[in-house]
Amino acid sequence: MQVGSVKDQRMFSLVVLYDMHTTFFKNVLDGISDKDAHQRLDTKANHVAWLTGSLVEQRYELAGMLGVSKTSSANDLFKDNQGIKDGVEYPSLDIFRKDWDAITPELRTALCEVTSEKLDEQFEMMPGMNMSHYDLVTFIIYREANCIGQIALWRRLLGYEAMKYM
């Protein structure tokens, strides 16, 4: 894994994790059918299709914060942090994979090139809660690992073999 240079050294480890998640995303979805991606197994848990789309949308939104103006195919289903919707047929995993592949290199470049000033800039996350862009990037990278882990668990619950790490 070659990270290359980053403008702000705080980003180095986050880009390493980003690269790992980029690979793990593809591996965790390997072989899952679109039918199984919508299974909730009589629970209220987020299914694979929603988790996948949420991960993709999150990369697009982070890219937007860093100046990359693109929109995911399923933006209407996920924008503004929308939760899972009962009775909705989410796009195929192939569509999510294509969107992931489209935004990933551009976002990676933006993560490497983000300035210290931008990372330190504060914004209002929600009423009464301010945070820095660095804190948000860190949280998003953490959330990627969390969602990939949830999909890895779904693999086993749905009868698929465990996710491969390589």
N, C-alpha and C positions, 0 to 999 in steps of 0.2 A: 504494500500500500504506500503510495507516494503522495504525501500531502502537498509538498511544494511550499511556497512562501505564503505567509499570511501577513496582512498589514498590522494586525494587533495580535500579539502572542497569546492572548487569552483564547483565541479562536483555534489554536493548533489542535488541542485535544478534542474540541468539539467537531472539527472537520474529520479527525480520525474516526470518531464515533459515527458521524454522518456517513462516511464511506462504508463502515461496517453495516449500518442500517440499510444502505442502498443494496448491498448484496443480500442481507438477511430477508429483506422484503420480497425479493424474487424467489428466494429459497423457501420461505414460509408458505408462499402461494402455490408452489409447484405441485401440479396434479389435482388441485382442488377443483371440483366441478362447480359451475355456476349454480346448479340446483343446491348442492351442499353448502355453498357460500351464503345461502339465504336461510339455512336451518338455524332454529333457536332452541331446539330440543326441549320444548315445553317450558322454557324459561323466559325471562324478560331481558336476558343478556343481549348485548350488541352482537349481531352475527358477523361473519367474516366479510360479507359484502359491505356492510356499514363501516366496519373497522378499516377496511382497505380504502374505501372512498374518503374516509375521514383523514387518514394518513396522507393521501394524495392532496386533498384540499389544503391541509395544513402546510405542505411544502409550497403550494401555490401562494397561499396567503403570506408566508414568511418571505418568499421571493418578492412579493409585492411591497412588503415593508422595506425591502432592501433595493427597491427601484426597478425590479423586473416586472413589467406589466403584461401578465398573461392570465388566462382564466382556464380552469379545468373544465372538462366536458360535463361534469356533474355539479358544477358550481351551485346551481339552484337548489340542489338537495342538501348541500353542506354549508353554504355561506352563513356567516353570522353564528357559527358554532351550533347548528341545528342538530338535535339528537335524532335517534333512529325513529322512523315512522312505520307504524304497523300497516301492513297491507300494501306497501310500496315495493315494486320490483326495482331494485337498484341495478345500475349498469353491470355489464359483464366484467369479470376480472380482467379480461383482455383489454377492455377500454381503460380500466384503471392502470394497467401496466403501461399502456401507450402514453397516458398522461404523465405517469411517474418518469418514464424514460425521457419525455420531452422537457420536463422542468428540472430534473435532477442536475444535469451539467451546468445549467445557467444559475441555479441556486448555489451550487458548489462554488462557482466563480465568485458570486456575490458574497458568500461567506468568507472566502479568502481575501476579498478586496474591501470588506467593510472597515470603515475607519474607527479609531478609538472614540472620536467625537460622536459618531452615530451610535456606537454601542453604549456610551455613557448617557446619551440623551434620555431624559425621562418622559414618559407619556402616561396618560390616565388609562389604565387597563379597564377599569369600571369605576363608577362613582365612588370617590373616596379612596381609591387604591391606585397609587402611582408605582411605576416600576421602570427600570431601564431596559433598553432594547437588548442589552447583553443578558439580563435576567430572563427576558422572554425567549431569546434564542436558546439559552441553556434549558429552560423548561420544555421547549418544543423538542429538543434533541432527546431529553429524558422521556417525553411522552411517546416518541417514536419507538423507543425500546419497549415501553410498556405495552403499546398496541401490538407490536410484532410478537411479544410474549403471549398476549391473549390469543392471537391467531394460531400460534404454535400449540397452545392448549386445545383450541378448537380442532386442530388437525387430529389430535389423539382422540378427542371425544367423538369425532365423526368417523373414526376407524382408519385414518391415514397413518402412514409411518411418520416417525418423528422428523422434524425439520433438520435438514443438513446444514452445517455451518460452513462448509467449504464447497 
